[in-house]
Amino acid sequence: MINRYWVFEASHDKMGGQALKYFMVWVGNLVLNAGGMYLILHQTQWNYVVSKAVVALIVGFGYNYVFQKKLVFR
């Protein structure tokens, strides 16, 4: 709701369509975070917290924000 009204100011579109797109982006986010964590933890000797922070930042800005701005709340 915060993204819909304040961040992207997209309250003019129907909520049902946005909710479906948001769910699809959320599933992708979940897969990318889990996959990124798996790859980093099994391929490197990085600390879990550092790995989580790196993956979260990359997925958050490189995937989540972009897809929410260009697809969900356009």
C-alpha positions, -999 to +999 in steps of 0.1 A: +000+000+000+029+024+007+044+017-027+010+022-044+001+055-027+034+072-017+064+058-035+051+054-070+018+073-067-001+047-087-035+047-071-051+054-104-047+018-116-069-011-105-056-027-073-063-063-084-040-061-114-013-045-093-016-071-066-012-099-091+019-083-106+033-075-072+029-112-062+047-123-093+076-099-086+076-110-049+080-147-060+109-137-083+124-118-054+122-149-031+138-171-057+166-147-065+174-141-028+174-178-020+194-187-051+219-159-045+224-169-009+229-205-019+255-197-046+275-173-024+275-195+007+285-226-013+310-210-036+328-187-011+337-185+025+318-153+032+300-147+064+263-154+063+254-118+073+277-103+047+263-126+020+227-117+030+235-080+029+251-082-006+224-104-021+196-082-006+211-050-019+217-064-054+182-080-057+165-051-040+178-024-063+186-044-094+154-064-095+127-054-070+127-016-075+131-018-113+103-043-118+080-025-093+086+008-110+084-005-146+058-033-143+037-031-112+032+005-105+037+022-139 
